[in-house]
């Protein structure tokens, strides 16, 4: 099983187990402790597969992300290439609400995708006294898990439909606009780089799924020369989630 133990989670992301919160918050602030949500989801059959904190401003209260999959999808003897996930984002310093999103994990590149296409698969819970209901949070997470499974079923459609060279370039152009919204001059050069696969298996068929994965991985992991600099990996949690979500939506729009 690919599940992480509490000690492994703590080593990667100690913010998960914080039981207090930044004193800069108002009296209305009510913390949803990430560890408590994880415990409740484990009782529903989910396990943590990854956890990490905000790269910058990394304090014990800072924003962190936890990804969970149901045990049914964590077969180490016969692992599937993809699996649906619940993605949780939280902080204990008031920098974010408690967010629950649908996701897909791709085993071949250890890459986490965000597939929230609408409000049902992208829920927020505000840290306030009138929302102090762990059952409501868990019910929301379980609902999002169902949305993730539905998105997971779209993958077969993406795998079965190939894109023309023109369609691939159009998708890469949109991806460049999403990733480099702040630098229009560099978008053309970046779009060409986005279609270069990082592994041979991704160069086999020009399907929507393969094209999306190549572009998504290049957008998130960076490393390309853009102008006079090398693009850094996208480590900011909020930006990572937003770019992921938009790339998924553009890929789904290509399904005929």
ZAMARGU-4260 file (C-alpha; in steps of 0.2 Angstrom, whole numbers, plus 5000, padded with zeros to 4 digits):
<rodrens>
0) 5000/5000/5000 | 5006/5018/4996 | 4999/5025/5012 | 5009/5036/5024 | 5010/5033/5042
5) 5007/5048/5054 | 5026/5048/5057 | 5029/5049/5039 | 5017/5063/5037 | 5024/5073/5051
10) 5042/5071/5043 | 5035/5078/5027 | 5023/5091/5034 | 5022/5094/5052 | 5009/5107/5050
15) 4996/5093/5048 | 4997/5090/5067 | 4996/5107/5074 | 4983/5108/5087 | 4984/5127/5090
20) 4983/5142/5078 | 4991/5159/5075 | 4985/5171/5089 | 4983/5184/5075 | 4966/5177/5072
25) 4950/5184/5078 | 4939/5176/5091 | 4927/5170/5078 | 4941/5159/5070 | 4938/5141/5073
30) 4952/5129/5067 | 4948/5113/5057 | 4963/5103/5062 | 4970/5093/5047 | 4975/5078/5057
35) 4957/5076/5064 | 4950/5076/5046 | 4963/5063/5041 | 4958/5052/5055 | 4939/5053/5051
40) 4943/5050/5032 | 4953/5035/5037 | 4938/5027/5045 | 4929/5029/5028 | 4943/5019/5019
45) 4955/5033/5014 | 4973/5034/5016 | 4986/5049/5015 | 4997/5047/5000 | 5006/5063/5000
50) 5008/5079/5011 | 5018/5095/5009 | 5018/5113/5015 | 5020/5130/5007 | 5037/5132/5000
55) 5039/5150/5006 | 5034/5157/5023 | 5035/5139/5029 | 5030/5141/5047 | 5021/5129/5059
60) 5004/5137/5054 | 5007/5139/5036 | 4997/5132/5021 | 4999/5114/5018 | 4991/5101/5006
65) 4987/5083/5009 | 4981/5070/4996 | 4971/5055/5000 | 4966/5039/4990 | 4953/5026/4995
70) 4961/5009/4999 | 4952/5001/4984 | 4964/5010/4973 | 4980/5007/4983 | 4984/4989/4977
75) 5003/4988/4977 | 5003/4971/4968 | 4993/4978/4953 | 4993/4997/4954 | 4983/5006/4941
80) 4991/5020/4931 | 4979/5032/4938 | 4969/5034/4954 | 4956/5046/4960 | 4960/5057/4975
85) 4954/5069/4988 | 4965/5085/4989 | 4964/5095/5005 | 4972/5112/5008 | 4972/5120/5025
90) 4981/5132/5035 | 4981/5138/5054 | 4986/5156/5051 | 4971/5162/5042 | 4979/5163/5025
95) 4966/5151/5018 | 4950/5142/5020 | 4949/5123/5022 | 4948/5118/5004 | 4943/5100/4997
100) 4945/5096/4979 | 4945/5081/4967 | 4961/5075/4960 | 4969/5062/4950 | 4986/5054/4953
105) 4997/5047/4939 | 5008/5034/4945 | 5021/5034/4930 | 5027/5052/4934 | 5021/5053/4953
110) 5011/5068/4947 | 4996/5075/4956 | 4982/5082/4945 | 4968/5093/4950 | 4952/5090/4941
115) 4940/5102/4950 | 4929/5107/4936 | 4915/5115/4945 | 4909/5120/4963 | 4904/5103/4968
120) 4922/5097/4966 | 4930/5112/4974 | 4923/5116/4991 | 4928/5128/5004 | 4924/5128/5023
125) 4928/5145/5032 | 4937/5143/5049 | 4923/5151/5059 | 4913/5146/5075 | 4897/5143/5066
130) 4905/5130/5054 | 4913/5119/5068 | 4906/5103/5062 | 4918/5089/5058 | 4904/5078/5051
135) 4899/5092/5038 | 4918/5093/5033 | 4919/5074/5031 | 4902/5073/5021 | 4909/5086/5009
140) 4925/5076/5007 | 4916/5061/5003 | 4905/5070/4990 | 4921/5077/4982 | 4928/5059/4982
145) 4913/5054/4971 | 4917/5069/4959 | 4935/5063/4958 | 4929/5045/4953 | 4917/5053/4939
150) 4932/5063/4933 | 4943/5047/4933 | 4930/5040/4921 | 4934/5054/4909 | 4952/5047/4907
155) 4946/5033/4896 | 4938/5045/4884 | 4954/5056/4884 | 4964/5040/4880 | 4953/5035/4865
160) 4953/5052/4856 | 4969/5058/4847 | 4973/5076/4843 | 4979/5083/4827 | 4996/5093/4827
165) 4986/5109/4826 | 4975/5104/4841 | 4990/5100/4851 | 4998/5116/4848 | 4982/5125/4852
170) 4981/5117/4868 | 4999/5120/4872 | 4996/5139/4868 | 4982/5140/4880 | 4993/5131/4893
175) 5007/5144/4891 | 4994/5158/4893 | 4989/5150/4909 | 5006/5147/4916 | 5014/5163/4910
180) 5000/5175/4911 | 5012/5188/4917 | 5023/5187/4902 | 5015/5187/4885 | 5031/5189/4876
185) 5038/5172/4882 | 5022/5163/4879 | 5025/5158/4861 | 5042/5150/4865 | 5036/5142/4881
190) 5021/5134/4871 | 5033/5124/4859 | 5043/5118/4874 | 5027/5111/4883 | 5024/5098/4870
195) 5041/5090/4873 | 5038/5074/4883 | 5049/5070/4898 | 5048/5051/4895 | 5047/5040/4880
200) 5030/5032/4885 | 5022/5049/4883 | 5028/5051/4865 | 5018/5035/4859 | 5001/5042/4855
205) 4994/5060/4852 | 4979/5057/4863 | 4971/5070/4873 | 4977/5061/4889 | 4995/5060/4884
210) 4995/5078/4877 | 4987/5084/4893 | 5000/5075/4904 | 5015/5081/4895 | 5009/5099/4895
215) 5004/5098/4913 | 5020/5090/4919 | 5030/5103/4910 | 5020/5117/4917 | 5021/5111/4935
220) 5039/5105/4935 | 5047/5119/4925 | 5065/5118/4919 | 5062/5126/4902 | 5072/5141/4896
225) 5060/5156/4895 | 5069/5171/4889 | 5085/5173/4899 | 5080/5162/4913 | 5075/5144/4918
230) 5057/5142/4923 | 5056/5136/4941 | 5045/5122/4947 | 5028/5129/4953 | 5029/5126/4972
235) 5016/5139/4978 | 5001/5129/4983 | 4988/5141/4977 | 4996/5144/4960 | 4999/5125/4958
240) 4981/5121/4961 | 4974/5135/4950 | 4985/5131/4935 | 4981/5112/4937 | 4962/5116/4937
245) 4963/5126/4922 | 4974/5114/4912 | 4961/5100/4916 | 4946/5111/4911 | 4955/5114/4894
250) 4958/5096/4891 | 4940/5091/4895 | 4934/5104/4883 | 4944/5094/4869 | 4933/5078/4871
255) 4922/5076/4856
</rodrens>
